[in-house]
Amino acid sequence: MSYRCLAAVCLAVALMVFSPILAFAQSTEGPR
């Protein structure tokens, strides 16, 4: 697997992992 493909996969996984975490953090903190 090329580095470009591997980077794209890592980026997609990181996005799927951090997206719900950030949404949960914002929902628990509330607006400021």
DODOLUM-697096 format. One record per residue (C-alpha): residue number from 0; residue in one letter; x, y, z. Coordinates in steps of 0.25 Angstrom, whole numbers. Layout:
N
+-----+------+-------+-------+-------+
! seq ! type !     X !     Y !     Z !
+-----+------+-------+-------+-------+
! NUM !    a !     X !     Y !     Z !
...
+-----+------+-------+-------+-------+
***
This chain:
32
+-----+------+-------+-------+-------+
! seq ! type !     X !     Y !     Z !
+-----+------+-------+-------+-------+
!   0 !    m !     0 !     0 !     0 !
!   1 !    s !     5 !    14 !    -4 !
!   2 !    y !     8 !    24 !     7 !
!   3 !    r !    -3 !    33 !     0 !
!   4 !    c !   -14 !    23 !     1 !
!   5 !    l !    -9 !    19 !    16 !
!   6 !    a !   -10 !    34 !    19 !
!   7 !    a !   -24 !    35 !    13 !
!   8 !    v !   -29 !    23 !    21 !
!   9 !    c !   -23 !    28 !    34 !
!  10 !    l !   -29 !    42 !    32 !
!  11 !    a !   -43 !    35 !    30 !
!  12 !    v !   -42 !    27 !    42 !
!  13 !    a !   -37 !    39 !    50 !
!  14 !    l !   -49 !    47 !    45 !
!  15 !    m !   -59 !    36 !    49 !
!  16 !    v !   -53 !    34 !    63 !
!  17 !    f !   -52 !    49 !    66 !
!  18 !    s !   -65 !    54 !    60 !
!  19 !    p !   -74 !    47 !    70 !
!  20 !    i !   -64 !    51 !    82 !
!  21 !    l !   -64 !    65 !    78 !
!  22 !    a !   -79 !    65 !    77 !
!  23 !    f !   -81 !    59 !    90 !
!  24 !    a !   -71 !    68 !    97 !
!  25 !    q !   -79 !    80 !    91 !
!  26 !    s !   -92 !    75 !    95 !
!  27 !    t !   -87 !    72 !   109 !
!  28 !    e !   -80 !    86 !   111 !
!  29 !    g !   -92 !    94 !   105 !
!  30 !    p !   -91 !   107 !    98 !
!  31 !    r !   -82 !   118 !   104 !
+-----+------+-------+-------+-------+
***
